[in-house]
Amino acid sequence: MKGVVLAGGLGTRLYPLTQVTNKHLLPVYDKPMILYALDILKRSGVTEIMVVCGREHAGHFMNFLGSGKEFGVKLSYALQDKNNGGISDALLYAEDFAPEPIINCPNPAVEYQHVAAAAAGDVIVSGNENDPTDKYHSMIEIKHASGLITGYIHVANINVKVGQHVEQGAILGNPSCEFPPGGEAKGVHLHFFVLDQNKRAIPITGFTLSGWQIQEGTAGNTGIMTKAGIQDRTANLGRCGPSEASIRRCGGIRMISNYRKHLLLRTKATWPSFSTATATG
């Protein structure tokens, strides 16, 4: 279990004390107020904690609390861009910190998440959802103006047809346990891969997806994705793409982790940006 401590705000009602530091660092009896929150969480068994704070005194928190080791916890920090967004805005900064629930198969499609088209293009493959023997079952492929093809596997409730033009961010369906013949799905997720004009799997080195720089891994048959100092692998070991060739070359992303789930899975109408300008193949 993880915990979040909201330590933002300007503390205007405590001026002039809060002109010096954040109100959560002011002493209450014999220690700064924030230590009471950390102590309660620790005694409740929560030792992995994110502190969400404003930019004005972010350095004060980090200098005082550090990694949290001194207080028996492990701390992460999120910097709130604005201090007038309230609690709901502050909690958004902890979205990636929250553990992703693992939904094992068999299970119905996750209808609160939507698979989004990475970029505008024409649908060239739309699997027959009612026929599990269809070689494209649960698959969608979209051809883009650049000639590249993006593909999606494990999609249910498919709502696009071959020949249909879709815009970036268009809803294609929902992540699920469905898979094409010869495949498998141990948990609800989505696979994303890229093909060249001849439908050969290509590496995704140099691609940018939702601000993440995608690079091939140097070991473990998984790629690396980085953004603002955060790093994650693109897939579980050996689970990179739609074929053996693409697995070896890491031609895909398995979306299930906290970071990867946001690449092409959306719970609201905010959609990814996709760039192949530096891609080769």
C-alpha positions as semicolon CSV with decimal commas, in nm:
position;residue;x (nm);y (nm);z (nm)
1;M;0,000;0,000;0,000
2;K;0,116;0,354;-0,078
3;G;0,029;0,690;0,076
4;V;0,009;1,050;-0,040
5;V;0,067;1,359;0,173
6;L;-0,068;1,683;0,027
7;A;0,164;1,961;0,141
8;G;0,089;2,240;-0,103
9;G;-0,096;2,565;-0,055
10;L;0,029;2,909;0,032
11;G;-0,087;2,919;0,395
12;T;-0,196;3,284;0,366
13;R;-0,389;3,268;0,695
14;L;-0,061;3,201;0,875
15;Y;0,127;3,498;0,733
16;P;0,392;3,613;0,808
17;L;0,515;3,269;0,924
18;T;0,447;3,115;0,581
19;Q;0,649;3,380;0,407
20;V;0,948;3,189;0,539
21;T;0,846;2,829;0,473
22;N;0,549;2,602;0,405
23;K;0,288;2,567;0,679
24;H;0,344;2,190;0,694
25;L;0,701;2,254;0,806
26;L;0,601;2,481;1,091
27;P;0,633;2,327;1,440
28;V;0,332;2,192;1,626
29;Y;0,441;2,114;1,983
30;D;0,780;1,944;1,937
31;K;0,806;1,873;1,564
32;P;0,705;2,001;1,219
33;M;0,343;1,925;1,132
34;I;0,424;1,701;0,835
35;L;0,595;1,448;1,063
36;Y;0,263;1,373;1,232
37;A;0,117;1,266;0,897
38;L;0,421;1,055;0,812
39;D;0,414;0,893;1,156
40;I;0,046;0,798;1,127
41;L;0,101;0,646;0,784
42;K;0,406;0,456;0,904
43;R;0,222;0,314;1,206
44;S;-0,056;0,207;0,968
45;G;0,192;0,006;0,764
46;V;0,229;0,259;0,481
47;T;0,598;0,327;0,422
48;E;0,605;0,427;0,053
49;I;0,479;0,784;0,044
50;M;0,459;1,067;-0,208
51;V;0,472;1,429;-0,088
52;V;0,293;1,671;-0,322
53;C;0,416;2,025;-0,262
54;G;0,424;2,366;-0,429
55;R;0,726;2,510;-0,607
56;E;0,772;2,793;-0,352
57;H;0,913;2,572;-0,077
58;A;0,979;2,240;-0,251
59;G;1,348;2,257;-0,161
60;H;1,262;2,298;0,206
61;F;1,077;1,964;0,209
62;M;1,357;1,782;0,028
63;N;1,628;1,929;0,251
64;F;1,439;1,837;0,567
65;L;1,286;1,501;0,476
66;G;1,538;1,374;0,222
67;S;1,471;1,019;0,109
68;G;1,264;0,953;0,421
69;K;1,511;0,696;0,553
70;E;1,567;0,892;0,874
71;F;1,193;0,868;0,945
72;G;1,153;0,503;0,848
73;V;0,973;0,564;0,519
74;K;1,056;0,588;0,147
75;L;0,962;0,926;0,000
76;S;0,890;1,049;-0,351
77;Y;0,808;1,408;-0,442
78;A;0,573;1,571;-0,692
79;L;0,590;1,942;-0,767
80;Q;0,250;2,110;-0,807
81;D;0,254;2,366;-1,089
82;K;-0,008;2,585;-0,928
83;N;-0,115;2,627;-0,569
84;N;-0,476;2,722;-0,632
85;G;-0,594;2,394;-0,786
86;G;-0,723;2,241;-0,465
87;I;-0,714;1,883;-0,347
88;S;-0,835;1,727;-0,673
89;D;-0,560;1,898;-0,870
90;A;-0,294;1,794;-0,620
91;L;-0,403;1,429;-0,632
92;L;-0,358;1,423;-1,009
93;Y;0,015;1,456;-0,951
94;A;0,011;1,125;-0,766
95;E;-0,173;0,937;-1,040
96;D;0,136;0,759;-1,170
97;F;0,245;0,684;-0,814
98;A;-0,070;0,486;-0,738
99;P;-0,038;0,110;-0,788
100;E;-0,203;-0,019;-1,102
101;P;-0,461;-0,290;-1,023
102;I;-0,378;-0,613;-1,204
103;I;-0,684;-0,768;-1,365
104;N;-0,618;-1,134;-1,436
105;C;-0,772;-1,329;-1,720
106;P;-1,037;-1,440;-1,784
107;N;-1,223;-1,117;-1,721
108;P;-1,442;-0,883;-1,925
109;A;-1,293;-0,587;-2,107
110;V;-1,203;-0,283;-1,898
111;E;-1,464;-0,037;-2,020
112;Y;-1,349;0,259;-1,814
113;Q;-1,028;0,270;-2,018
114;H;-1,021;0,337;-2,391
115;V;-0,760;0,242;-2,649
116;A;-0,669;0,561;-2,838
117;A;-0,529;0,592;-3,190
118;A;-0,169;0,714;-3,169
119;A;-0,201;0,921;-3,486
120;A;-0,443;0,991;-3,771
121;G;-0,467;0,731;-4,046
122;D;-0,676;0,470;-4,226
123;V;-0,781;0,142;-4,066
124;I;-0,642;-0,151;-4,267
125;V;-0,709;-0,431;-4,014
126;S;-1,004;-0,466;-3,779
127;G;-1,032;-0,812;-3,628
128;N;-1,352;-1,013;-3,618
129;E;-1,440;-0,989;-3,252
130;N;-1,697;-1,266;-3,273
131;D;-1,457;-1,520;-3,425
132;P;-1,167;-1,625;-3,196
133;T;-1,018;-1,823;-3,488
134;D;-0,979;-1,509;-3,700
135;K;-0,604;-1,446;-3,736
136;Y;-0,667;-1,077;-3,661
137;H;-0,892;-1,141;-3,361
138;S;-0,853;-0,853;-3,112
139;M;-0,618;-0,670;-3,352
140;I;-0,636;-0,327;-3,517
141;E;-0,385;-0,181;-3,762
142;I;-0,380;0,178;-3,888
143;K;-0,175;0,305;-4,182
144;H;-0,046;0,661;-4,154
145;A;0,054;0,923;-4,410
146;S;0,422;0,846;-4,343
147;G;0,364;0,489;-4,463
148;L;0,420;0,344;-4,118
149;I;0,158;0,120;-3,964
150;T;0,068;0,116;-3,595
151;G;-0,088;-0,194;-3,448
152;Y;-0,291;-0,278;-3,137
153;I;-0,353;-0,624;-2,985
154;H;-0,592;-0,741;-2,708
155;V;-0,866;-0,492;-2,805
156;A;-1,232;-0,569;-2,731
157;N;-1,546;-0,375;-2,822
158;I;-1,374;-0,275;-3,147
159;N;-1,565;0,014;-3,300
160;V;-1,368;0,088;-3,619
161;K;-1,392;-0,078;-3,960
162;V;-1,147;-0,139;-4,244
163;G;-1,130;0,166;-4,469
164;Q;-1,240;0,405;-4,196
165;H;-1,029;0,715;-4,138
166;V;-0,956;0,790;-3,774
167;E;-0,807;1,098;-3,614
168;Q;-0,542;1,098;-3,345
169;G;-0,701;1,006;-3,014
170;A;-1,002;0,832;-3,169
171;I;-1,140;0,558;-2,946
172;L;-1,069;0,217;-3,098
173;G;-1,206;-0,007;-2,822
174;N;-1,114;-0,129;-2,473
175;P;-0,817;-0,326;-2,334
176;S;-0,904;-0,687;-2,266
177;C;-0,798;-1,052;-2,235
178;E;-0,878;-1,120;-2,601
179;F;-0,593;-1,244;-2,820
180;P;-0,536;-1,372;-3,176
181;P;-0,484;-1,746;-3,244
182;G;-0,150;-1,864;-3,105
183;G;-0,128;-1,575;-2,860
184;E;-0,205;-1,544;-2,492
185;A;-0,311;-1,288;-2,233
186;K;-0,252;-1,348;-1,863
187;G;-0,389;-1,009;-1,766
188;V;-0,594;-0,730;-1,918
189;H;-0,359;-0,506;-2,115
190;L;-0,277;-0,364;-2,458
191;H;0,011;-0,433;-2,696
192;F;0,127;-0,155;-2,930
193;F;0,366;-0,215;-3,220
194;V;0,488;-0,051;-3,540
195;L;0,530;-0,198;-3,891
196;D;0,694;-0,066;-4,205
197;Q;0,519;-0,033;-4,543
198;N;0,577;-0,404;-4,607
199;K;0,421;-0,492;-4,270
200;R;0,752;-0,597;-4,118
201;A;0,802;-0,524;-3,750
202;I;1,050;-0,241;-3,698
203;P;1,231;-0,117;-3,388
204;I;1,070;0,177;-3,213
205;T;1,401;0,349;-3,143
206;G;1,360;0,724;-3,180
207;F;0,982;0,731;-3,149
208;T;0,817;0,982;-2,919
209;L;0,485;0,878;-2,768
210;S;0,296;1,105;-2,528
211;G;0,621;1,284;-2,452
212;W;0,809;0,961;-2,376
213;Q;1,130;0,897;-2,569
214;I;1,132;0,533;-2,675
215;Q;1,468;0,359;-2,715
216;E;1,571;-0,001;-2,761
217;G;1,704;-0,178;-2,457
218;T;2,062;-0,302;-2,446
219;A;1,970;-0,613;-2,249
220;G;1,669;-0,819;-2,151
221;N;1,487;-0,780;-2,483
222;T;1,293;-0,480;-2,354
223;G;1,306;-0,122;-2,468
224;I;1,353;0,182;-2,247
225;M;1,118;0,480;-2,225
226;T;1,221;0,801;-2,052
227;K;1,046;1,128;-1,968
228;A;1,146;1,407;-1,730
229;G;1,394;1,187;-1,547
230;I;1,154;0,892;-1,512
231;Q;1,247;0,564;-1,676
232;D;1,047;0,249;-1,739
233;R;1,083;-0,053;-1,964
234;T;0,856;-0,083;-2,265
235;A;0,743;-0,438;-2,192
236;N;0,786;-0,736;-1,968
237;L;1,078;-0,961;-2,052
238;G;1,022;-1,126;-2,390
239;R;0,686;-0,955;-2,443
240;C;0,766;-0,675;-2,683
241;G;0,572;-0,725;-3,003
242;P;0,350;-0,923;-3,238
243;S;0,611;-1,172;-3,366
244;E;0,939;-1,339;-3,274
245;A;1,129;-1,094;-3,493
246;S;0,976;-0,792;-3,323
247;I;1,025;-0,945;-2,980
248;R;1,398;-0,975;-3,052
249;R;1,407;-0,618;-3,180
250;C;1,166;-0,490;-2,917
251;G;0,917;-0,358;-3,168
252;G;0,637;-0,289;-2,926
253;I;0,512;-0,176;-2,588
254;R;0,309;-0,378;-2,338
255;M;0,092;-0,130;-2,152
256;I;0,024;-0,235;-1,799
257;S;0,258;-0,045;-1,566
258;N;0,171;0,292;-1,411
259;Y;0,369;0,481;-1,674
260;R;0,304;0,266;-1,977
261;K;-0,071;0,255;-1,918
262;H;-0,097;0,626;-2,006
263;L;0,061;0,599;-2,349
264;L;-0,250;0,488;-2,538
265;L;-0,502;0,407;-2,265
266;R;-0,723;0,693;-2,158
267;T;-1,004;0,738;-1,908
268;K;-1,104;1,078;-2,047
269;A;-1,067;1,275;-2,369
270;T;-0,703;1,374;-2,331
271;W;-0,506;1,199;-2,599
272;P;-0,142;1,121;-2,674
273;S;0,096;1,288;-2,915
274;F;0,286;1,060;-3,148
275;S;0,597;1,140;-3,350
276;T;0,789;0,922;-3,593
277;A;1,007;1,202;-3,726
278;T;1,326;1,042;-3,600
279;A;1,218;0,683;-3,652
280;T;1,397;0,464;-3,903
281;G;1,298;0,153;-4,093
